[in-house]
Amino acid sequence: MANTLPDVVDILGVGYGPSNLGLAIALEERNAQVPAGDRLTSMFVERQPGFTWHPGMLLPGATMQISFLKDLATQRNTGSEYTFLEYLSQRGRLTHFINLQTFFPSRLEFHDYLTWAADKVAADVLYGSSATGVAWTGEHFEVTVETSDGEGRTLRSREVVLAGGLTPKLPAGVVTGERVFHNHRVLDHLEGLPEIRHQRFVVVGAGQSAAEVLAHLHDRYPGAEVHAVFGKYGYSPADDSPYANRVFDPEAVDDFYTSSPQLREQLIAYHRSTNYSAVDLPLIEELYEREYGERVSGDRRLFVHGASEVSTPRVTGAGVEVSVHHRPTGREDRLLCDAVIFATGFQPLDLRAILGPLADDCNFAADGTPEVQRDYRLRTAENVTGGIYLQGGTEHSHGLTSSLLSNIAVRSGELVDSLASRAMLDAVLT
């Protein structure tokens, strides 16, 4: 980290995943175009020891579900040095990628692209550090940070951008361990799995990640049974048709933000199948073909339990036990497994937890969701003149695309515009 930062920076970003990486790039490109006196200073804190993006979910063969053109910069600045095409050129693979004739790179390659961009951008990032609290002094924010070795420090900034990422969501009563875990670090957990005795796995969930984990386990353990369990009767195909995909257009954010609360709920309900509990149709067809082939051969390993639910896992000395309850018939199947994997989604950053007493100066709706302005800034009491910006947790106000990769480039530009205009106003007032 550079030692030339002022005592109070203009922007402090909490979290340094793709969202704040996109912001760092937009800030660098904006600073390159303005006089030195108008440049914004920034700093980021990230609890991981280095840049990473869901490394435990980089399953072999898994591809992105968004176009490579929805990278960190293209939709904001096609001439940027941080586009996916520039990355391919720098890696010497541009022509080879063109020959693939696809819009959807592998997840492994997109992870490499993000890492390349993080290494390239001149951002001040304090890795191995977690923000534990945010306070407003009346003039600036003070963010308390704890490093991985237990040391604490206080960072000061005029504006704060919270991009703390997602927290795995598990059903009530589920206790994680070596044999029971969430899918977000599935590869790490599988590497550390104790002895495999029962040759049986259970995957809970009906979304893309659940189906990908199911296929991976079926490939990785050729002698094991793999059971999928979910409440739907069958996997639902993701709607990635052109008109439905307009819900992810940058313009859709304006439409959603200006809609009534009732219309917002309707729009999200209409288009949940673009992002939630939905699976790419080719993967559904592949899994069905595998299962059907096993029915023909009589050598069953893949089992899909629709309209079903699992009991709370019970860890035994040799494995983990669950019961699969088929809701229409009431049938119970008891399974002794080597692992139970929950692909049950994520929940956004707990704002009240990180803001602490400062949350009392922020506006929350009756349902507990934060009130957010169009520029992703929390509505606060008048005494808090600094801005608290959110990168994530704004689906209720800005729509499905607000916290996804697909809108990072445009959202980063909007954030920089807002931050720059506020800095100019502060300069005039002081």
C-alpha positions as a Python dict, from the first residue, in 0.01 Angstrom:
ca = {
    (1, 'M'): (0, 0, 0),
    (2, 'A'): (126, 343, -91),
    (3, 'N'): (247, 578, 184),
    (4, 'T'): (144, 895, 1),
    (5, 'L'): (-224, 889, 93),
    (6, 'P'): (-362, 1186, 288),
    (7, 'D'): (-481, 1142, 644),
    (8, 'V'): (-840, 1160, 518),
    (9, 'V'): (-908, 1004, 176),
    (10, 'D'): (-1202, 1102, -40),
    (11, 'I'): (-1332, 745, -74),
    (12, 'L'): (-1291, 437, 142),
    (13, 'G'): (-1415, 114, -13),
    (14, 'V'): (-1503, -174, 218),
    (15, 'G'): (-1452, -499, 30),
    (16, 'Y'): (-1248, -546, -285),
    (17, 'G'): (-1433, -790, -503),
    (18, 'P'): (-1544, -722, -861),
    (19, 'S'): (-1774, -431, -761),
    (20, 'N'): (-1512, -216, -588),
    (21, 'L'): (-1250, -330, -838),
    (22, 'G'): (-1472, -178, -1107),
    (23, 'L'): (-1497, 138, -898),
    (24, 'A'): (-1116, 155, -862),
    (25, 'I'): (-1080, 128, -1240),
    (26, 'A'): (-1339, 400, -1304),
    (27, 'L'): (-1166, 626, -1051),
    (28, 'E'): (-827, 571, -1212),
    (29, 'E'): (-962, 652, -1557),
    (30, 'R'): (-1144, 961, -1430),
    (31, 'N'): (-835, 1086, -1244),
    (32, 'A'): (-626, 1051, -1560),
    (33, 'Q'): (-853, 1300, -1737),
    (34, 'V'): (-874, 1580, -1479),
    (35, 'P'): (-622, 1826, -1329),
    (36, 'A'): (-422, 1700, -1034),
    (37, 'G'): (-615, 1921, -792),
    (38, 'D'): (-946, 1759, -894),
    (39, 'R'): (-834, 1398, -853),
    (40, 'L'): (-1006, 1180, -596),
    (41, 'T'): (-805, 981, -345),
    (42, 'S'): (-924, 636, -250),
    (43, 'M'): (-838, 333, -43),
    (44, 'F'): (-991, -13, -9),
    (45, 'V'): (-989, -278, 264),
    (46, 'E'): (-1035, -648, 190),
    (47, 'R'): (-1041, -936, 437),
    (48, 'Q'): (-889, -1186, 192),
    (49, 'P'): (-506, -1196, 171),
    (50, 'G'): (-523, -1109, -201),
    (51, 'F'): (-774, -1055, -478),
    (52, 'T'): (-1000, -1352, -539),
    (53, 'W'): (-1349, -1423, -669),
    (54, 'H'): (-1523, -1738, -543),
    (55, 'P'): (-1220, -1965, -597),
    (56, 'G'): (-1400, -2252, -429),
    (57, 'M'): (-1663, -2247, -706),
    (58, 'L'): (-1432, -2258, -1008),
    (59, 'L'): (-1570, -2593, -1119),
    (60, 'P'): (-1415, -2749, -1429),
    (61, 'G'): (-1617, -2663, -1737),
    (62, 'A'): (-1841, -2407, -1563),
    (63, 'T'): (-1906, -2103, -1781),
    (64, 'M'): (-2020, -1750, -1717),
    (65, 'Q'): (-2390, -1670, -1753),
    (66, 'I'): (-2325, -1317, -1879),
    (67, 'S'): (-2157, -1195, -2195),
    (68, 'F'): (-1786, -1112, -2180),
    (69, 'L'): (-1887, -764, -2299),
    (70, 'K'): (-2040, -709, -1955),
    (71, 'D'): (-1693, -684, -1807),
    (72, 'L'): (-1549, -423, -1572),
    (73, 'A'): (-1536, -142, -1825),
    (74, 'T'): (-1674, -196, -2177),
    (75, 'Q'): (-2027, -58, -2128),
    (76, 'R'): (-1883, 251, -1960),
    (77, 'N'): (-1573, 302, -2176),
    (78, 'T'): (-1514, 87, -2482),
    (79, 'G'): (-1162, 229, -2513),
    (80, 'S'): (-1062, 126, -2161),
    (81, 'E'): (-741, -64, -2094),
    (82, 'Y'): (-942, -292, -1864),
    (83, 'T'): (-1183, -461, -2106),
    (84, 'F'): (-1200, -837, -2143),
    (85, 'L'): (-1082, -800, -2502),
    (86, 'E'): (-773, -610, -2384),
    (87, 'Y'): (-712, -888, -2134),
    (88, 'L'): (-731, -1148, -2410),
    (89, 'S'): (-491, -947, -2620),
    (90, 'Q'): (-245, -917, -2332),
    (91, 'R'): (-270, -1289, -2265),
    (92, 'G'): (-213, -1370, -2634),
    (93, 'R'): (-548, -1548, -2670),
    (94, 'L'): (-764, -1299, -2862),
    (95, 'T'): (-768, -1493, -3190),
    (96, 'H'): (-815, -1824, -3010),
    (97, 'F'): (-1111, -1686, -2815),
    (98, 'I'): (-1268, -1555, -3135),
    (99, 'N'): (-1247, -1906, -3276),
    (100, 'L'): (-1451, -2034, -2980),
    (101, 'Q'): (-1749, -1838, -3122),
    (102, 'T'): (-1899, -1778, -2777),
    (103, 'F'): (-2005, -1485, -2562),
    (104, 'F'): (-1956, -1688, -2244),
    (105, 'P'): (-1601, -1755, -2123),
    (106, 'S'): (-1529, -2016, -1862),
    (107, 'R'): (-1559, -1909, -1501),
    (108, 'L'): (-1191, -1995, -1460),
    (109, 'E'): (-1094, -1756, -1741),
    (110, 'F'): (-1313, -1475, -1608),
    (111, 'H'): (-1153, -1519, -1268),
    (112, 'D'): (-815, -1480, -1436),
    (113, 'Y'): (-943, -1166, -1612),
    (114, 'L'): (-1054, -1013, -1280),
    (115, 'T'): (-721, -1101, -1120),
    (116, 'W'): (-536, -948, -1417),
    (117, 'A'): (-737, -627, -1376),
    (118, 'A'): (-674, -618, -999),
    (119, 'D'): (-300, -654, -1059),
    (120, 'K'): (-306, -384, -1328),
    (121, 'V'): (-502, -106, -1159),
    (122, 'A'): (-309, 135, -936),
    (123, 'A'): (-534, 105, -631),
    (124, 'D'): (-437, 124, -265),
    (125, 'V'): (-575, -194, -110),
    (126, 'L'): (-520, -308, 247),
    (127, 'Y'): (-555, -686, 213),
    (128, 'G'): (-601, -918, 509),
    (129, 'S'): (-814, -656, 687),
    (130, 'S'): (-1176, -650, 796),
    (131, 'A'): (-1385, -340, 860),
    (132, 'T'): (-1549, -386, 1199),
    (133, 'G'): (-1729, -54, 1238),
    (134, 'V'): (-1815, 278, 1075),
    (135, 'A'): (-1860, 605, 1266),
    (136, 'W'): (-1931, 966, 1164),
    (137, 'T'): (-1732, 1233, 1347),
    (138, 'G'): (-1923, 1531, 1210),
    (139, 'E'): (-1654, 1597, 948),
    (140, 'H'): (-1557, 1255, 812),
    (141, 'F'): (-1604, 882, 858),
    (142, 'E'): (-1382, 675, 1081),
    (143, 'V'): (-1370, 308, 985),
    (144, 'T'): (-1220, 68, 1236),
    (145, 'V'): (-1020, -209, 1074),
    (146, 'E'): (-878, -529, 1218),
    (147, 'T'): (-594, -699, 1035),
    (148, 'S'): (-554, -1076, 1007),
    (149, 'D'): (-286, -1071, 1278),
    (150, 'G'): (-524, -902, 1523),
    (151, 'E'): (-393, -547, 1496),
    (152, 'G'): (-642, -262, 1481),
    (153, 'R'): (-631, 73, 1309),
    (154, 'T'): (-864, 356, 1213),
    (155, 'L'): (-903, 485, 857),
    (156, 'R'): (-1065, 818, 773),
    (157, 'S'): (-1262, 917, 465),
    (158, 'R'): (-1515, 1166, 337),
    (159, 'E'): (-1727, 900, 166),
    (160, 'V'): (-1766, 524, 223),
    (161, 'V'): (-1855, 260, -36),
    (162, 'L'): (-1972, -67, 118),
    (163, 'A'): (-1926, -375, -100),
    (164, 'G'): (-1890, -641, 163),
    (165, 'G'): (-2003, -925, -58),
    (166, 'L'): (-2251, -1200, 19),
    (167, 'T'): (-2287, -1431, 318),
    (168, 'P'): (-2389, -1795, 262),
    (169, 'K'): (-2750, -1866, 357),
    (170, 'L'): (-2834, -2195, 526),
    (171, 'P'): (-3163, -2343, 648),
    (172, 'A'): (-3241, -2296, 1016),
    (173, 'G'): (-3072, -2552, 1236),
    (174, 'V'): (-2800, -2651, 991),
    (175, 'V'): (-2455, -2658, 1151),
    (176, 'T'): (-2164, -2665, 908),
    (177, 'G'): (-1858, -2884, 941),
    (178, 'E'): (-1631, -3115, 745),
    (179, 'R'): (-1924, -3308, 597),
    (180, 'V'): (-2195, -3039, 594),
    (181, 'F'): (-2120, -2716, 410),
    (182, 'H'): (-2238, -2445, 173),
    (183, 'N'): (-2147, -2468, -195),
    (184, 'H'): (-1954, -2138, -210),
    (185, 'R'): (-1630, -2319, -115),
    (186, 'V'): (-1722, -2662, -242),
    (187, 'L'): (-1383, -2739, -400),
    (188, 'D'): (-1197, -2651, -80),
    (189, 'H'): (-1433, -2863, 129),
    (190, 'L'): (-1408, -3160, -105),
    (191, 'E'): (-1029, -3147, -83),
    (192, 'G'): (-1053, -3160, 296),
    (193, 'L'): (-1325, -3425, 311),
    (194, 'P'): (-1264, -3710, 558),
    (195, 'E'): (-1263, -4070, 442),
    (196, 'I'): (-1536, -4153, 192),
    (197, 'R'): (-1718, -4456, 329),
    (198, 'H'): (-2072, -4447, 197),
    (199, 'Q'): (-2007, -4335, -161),
    (200, 'R'): (-2306, -4101, -143),
    (201, 'F'): (-2355, -3724, -162),
    (202, 'V'): (-2660, -3500, -126),
    (203, 'V'): (-2694, -3157, -289),
    (204, 'V'): (-2974, -2932, -165),
    (205, 'G'): (-3096, -2654, -395),
    (206, 'A'): (-3256, -2594, -735),
    (207, 'G'): (-3039, -2321, -888),
    (208, 'Q'): (-2748, -2310, -1129),
    (209, 'S'): (-2486, -2364, -861),
    (210, 'A'): (-2670, -2666, -722),
    (211, 'A'): (-2693, -2827, -1066),
    (212, 'E'): (-2325, -2754, -1138),
    (213, 'V'): (-2218, -2910, -807),
    (214, 'L'): (-2438, -3213, -878),
    (215, 'A'): (-2273, -3265, -1218),
    (216, 'H'): (-1927, -3213, -1072),
    (217, 'L'): (-1978, -3471, -797),
    (218, 'H'): (-2116, -3718, -1049),
    (219, 'D'): (-1800, -3676, -1257),
    (220, 'R'): (-1549, -3658, -974),
    (221, 'Y'): (-1670, -3964, -783),
    (222, 'P'): (-1755, -4227, -1048),
    (223, 'G'): (-1842, -4487, -785),
    (224, 'A'): (-2071, -4269, -577),
    (225, 'E'): (-2441, -4194, -572),
    (226, 'V'): (-2532, -3826, -603),
    (227, 'H'): (-2873, -3708, -484),
    (228, 'A'): (-3031, -3371, -569),
    (229, 'V'): (-3308, -3250, -336),
    (230, 'F'): (-3528, -2945, -388),
    (231, 'G'): (-3882, -2821, -337),
    (232, 'K'): (-3968, -2779, -705),
    (233, 'Y'): (-4092, -3075, -906),
    (234, 'G'): (-3798, -3032, -1143),
    (235, 'Y'): (-3524, -2788, -1235),
    (236, 'S'): (-3658, -2471, -1400),
    (237, 'P'): (-3473, -2336, -1705),
    (238, 'A'): (-3314, -1994, -1674),
    (239, 'D'): (-3476, -1735, -1898),
    (240, 'D'): (-3191, -1576, -2093),
    (241, 'S'): (-3398, -1480, -2394),
    (242, 'P'): (-3323, -1137, -2547),
    (243, 'Y'): (-3630, -953, -2425),
    (244, 'A'): (-3615, -1097, -2075),
    (245, 'N'): (-3248, -999, -2058),
    (246, 'R'): (-3352, -636, -2090),
    (247, 'V'): (-3416, -649, -1716),
    (248, 'F'): (-3035, -638, -1685),
    (249, 'D'): (-2990, -336, -1913),
    (250, 'P'): (-2852, -23, -1747),
    (251, 'E'): (-3169, 164, -1844),
    (252, 'A'): (-3375, -88, -1648),
    (253, 'V'): (-3229, 51, -1325),
    (254, 'D'): (-3392, 388, -1392),
    (255, 'D'): (-3723, 221, -1477),
    (256, 'F'): (-3717, 13, -1162),
    (257, 'Y'): (-3609, 296, -933),
    (258, 'T'): (-3892, 524, -1046),
    (259, 'S'): (-4155, 249, -1012),
    (260, 'S'): (-4394, 216, -720),
    (261, 'P'): (-4314, -42, -451),
    (262, 'Q'): (-4597, -260, -582),
    (263, 'L'): (-4467, -251, -939),
    (264, 'R'): (-4113, -325, -818),
    (265, 'E'): (-4238, -642, -651),
    (266, 'Q'): (-4421, -743, -968),
    (267, 'L'): (-4118, -684, -1190),
    (268, 'I'): (-3892, -893, -966),
    (269, 'A'): (-4154, -1170, -952),
    (270, 'Y'): (-4191, -1166, -1332),
    (271, 'H'): (-3819, -1204, -1389),
    (272, 'R'): (-3695, -1416, -1100),
    (273, 'S'): (-3631, -1698, -1348),
    (274, 'T'): (-3351, -1491, -1503),
    (275, 'N'): (-3141, -1518, -1187),
    (276, 'Y'): (-3291, -1724, -904),
    (277, 'S'): (-3357, -2099, -869),
    (278, 'A'): (-3304, -2146, -1240),
    (279, 'V'): (-3058, -2354, -1441),
    (280, 'D'): (-2920, -2321, -1792),
    (281, 'L'): (-3129, -2546, -2017),
    (282, 'P'): (-2831, -2736, -2167),
    (283, 'L'): (-2722, -2839, -1816),
    (284, 'I'): (-3076, -2954, -1730),
    (285, 'E'): (-3085, -3161, -2047),
    (286, 'E'): (-2740, -3306, -1978),
    (287, 'L'): (-2836, -3412, -1624),
    (288, 'Y'): (-3161, -3567, -1745),
    (289, 'E'): (-2974, -3756, -2015),
    (290, 'R'): (-2730, -3891, -1756),
    (291, 'E'): (-3012, -3999, -1527),
    (292, 'Y'): (-3207, -4160, -1809),
    (293, 'G'): (-2901, -4346, -1935),
    (294, 'E'): (-2855, -4493, -1588),
    (295, 'R'): (-3218, -4601, -1581),
    (296, 'V'): (-3157, -4787, -1906),
    (297, 'S'): (-2837, -4953, -1785),
    (298, 'G'): (-2974, -5026, -1440),
    (299, 'D'): (-2664, -4878, -1278),
    (300, 'R'): (-2820, -4585, -1092),
    (301, 'R'): (-2594, -4316, -943),
    (302, 'L'): (-2781, -3993, -1017),
    (303, 'F'): (-3106, -3932, -831),
    (304, 'V'): (-3315, -3615, -855),
    (305, 'H'): (-3571, -3579, -574),
    (306, 'G'): (-3820, -3312, -675),
    (307, 'A'): (-4103, -3182, -456),
    (308, 'S'): (-3890, -3294, -163),
    (309, 'E'): (-3708, -3164, 140),
    (310, 'V'): (-3429, -3290, 364),
    (311, 'S'): (-3417, -3319, 738),
    (312, 'T'): (-3153, -3136, 936),
    (313, 'P'): (-2829, -3330, 879),
    (314, 'R'): (-2713, -3547, 1167),
    (315, 'V'): (-2339, -3606, 1173),
    (316, 'T'): (-2238, -3957, 1278),
    (317, 'G'): (-1900, -4108, 1349),
    (318, 'A'): (-1866, -4230, 990),
    (319, 'G'): (-2062, -3975, 790),
    (320, 'V'): (-2378, -3768, 792),
    (321, 'E'): (-2738, -3884, 788),
    (322, 'V'): (-3041, -3712, 632),
    (323, 'S'): (-3394, -3814, 548),
    (324, 'V'): (-3544, -3709, 216),
    (325, 'H'): (-3916, -3640, 252),
    (326, 'H'): (-4122, -3661, -69),
    (327, 'R'): (-4396, -3412, 7),
    (328, 'P'): (-4674, -3538, -227),
    (329, 'T'): (-4661, -3899, -101),
    (330, 'G'): (-4501, -3860, 241),
    (331, 'R'): (-4236, -4118, 155),
    (332, 'E'): (-3916, -4097, 360),
    (333, 'D'): (-3578, -4212, 231),
    (334, 'R'): (-3300, -4233, 488),
    (335, 'L'): (-2956, -4167, 339),
    (336, 'L'): (-2616, -4217, 500),
    (337, 'C'): (-2385, -3981, 315),
    (338, 'D'): (-2027, -3870, 297),
    (339, 'A'): (-2129, -3505, 260),
    (340, 'V'): (-2435, -3281, 233),
    (341, 'I'): (-2386, -2964, 29),
    (342, 'F'): (-2631, -2674, 59),
    (343, 'A'): (-2655, -2460, -254),
    (344, 'T'): (-2915, -2242, -88),
    (345, 'G'): (-2810, -1895, -190),
    (346, 'F'): (-2668, -1593, -15),
    (347, 'Q'): (-2780, -1300, 194),
    (348, 'P'): (-2646, -947, 152),
    (349, 'L'): (-2420, -756, 387),
    (350, 'D'): (-2572, -696, 730),
    (351, 'L'): (-2576, -317, 719),
    (352, 'R'): (-2683, -266, 1076),
    (353, 'A'): (-2403, -489, 1199),
    (354, 'I'): (-2127, -295, 1024),
    (355, 'L'): (-2278, 51, 1080),
    (356, 'G'): (-2346, -9, 1449),
    (357, 'P'): (-2481, 306, 1622),
    (358, 'L'): (-2450, 495, 1290),
    (359, 'A'): (-2743, 285, 1162),
    (360, 'D'): (-2969, 499, 1382),
    (361, 'D'): (-2884, 794, 1156),
    (362, 'C'): (-2976, 597, 841),
    (363, 'N'): (-3324, 553, 699),
    (364, 'F'): (-3473, 205, 684),
    (365, 'A'): (-3816, 106, 558),
    (366, 'A'): (-4067, -80, 773),
    (367, 'D'): (-3955, -411, 623),
    (368, 'G'): (-3594, -343, 726),
    (369, 'T'): (-3459, -259, 382),
    (370, 'P'): (-3243, 54, 358),
    (371, 'E'): (-3370, 363, 179),
    (372, 'V'): (-3130, 422, -109),
    (373, 'Q'): (-3105, 717, -345),
    (374, 'R'): (-3063, 671, -720),
    (375, 'D'): (-2684, 714, -694),
    (376, 'Y'): (-2673, 415, -452),
    (377, 'R'): (-2630, 644, -150),
    (378, 'L'): (-2806, 567, 177),
    (379, 'R'): (-3057, 823, 294),
    (380, 'T'): (-2925, 955, 623),
    (381, 'A'): (-3001, 1216, 884),
    (382, 'E'): (-2898, 1572, 795),
    (383, 'N'): (-2608, 1566, 1041),
    (384, 'V'): (-2436, 1290, 836),
    (385, 'T'): (-2309, 1496, 544),
    (386, 'G'): (-2077, 1224, 414),
    (387, 'G'): (-2213, 965, 175),
    (388, 'I'): (-2256, 595, 251),
    (389, 'Y'): (-2279, 416, -83),
    (390, 'L'): (-2394, 57, -132),
    (391, 'Q'): (-2260, -190, -386),
    (392, 'G'): (-2503, -471, -314),
    (393, 'G'): (-2819, -504, -110),
    (394, 'T'): (-3010, -267, -339),
    (395, 'E'): (-3224, -511, -533),
    (396, 'H'): (-3536, -378, -362),
    (397, 'S'): (-3467, -24, -486),
    (398, 'H'): (-3263, -65, -807),
    (399, 'G'): (-3374, -402, -942),
    (400, 'L'): (-3225, -740, -1022),
    (401, 'T'): (-2918, -604, -1199),
    (402, 'S'): (-2813, -363, -925),
    (403, 'S'): (-2573, -596, -748),
    (404, 'L'): (-2474, -831, -1031),
    (405, 'L'): (-2163, -845, -1248),
    (406, 'S'): (-2367, -745, -1552),
    (407, 'N'): (-2396, -380, -1444),
    (408, 'I'): (-2059, -318, -1279),
    (409, 'A'): (-1913, -100, -1555),
    (410, 'V'): (-2209, 139, -1572),
    (411, 'R'): (-2269, 140, -1196),
    (412, 'S'): (-1903, 224, -1134),
    (413, 'G'): (-1929, 524, -1366),
    (414, 'E'): (-2243, 645, -1190),
    (415, 'L'): (-2076, 614, -852),
    (416, 'V'): (-1769, 809, -969),
    (417, 'D'): (-1991, 1083, -1114),
    (418, 'S'): (-2175, 1114, -782),
    (419, 'L'): (-1857, 1104, -574),
    (420, 'A'): (-1688, 1362, -795),
    (421, 'S'): (-1984, 1600, -787),
    (422, 'R'): (-1999, 1578, -408),
    (423, 'A'): (-1624, 1645, -383),
    (424, 'M'): (-1661, 1953, -603),
    (425, 'L'): (-1950, 2079, -390),
    (426, 'D'): (-1746, 2029, -72),
    (427, 'A'): (-1455, 2220, -227),
    (428, 'V'): (-1685, 2513, -308),
    (429, 'L'): (-1841, 2516, 40),
    (430, 'T'): (-1504, 2506, 213),
}
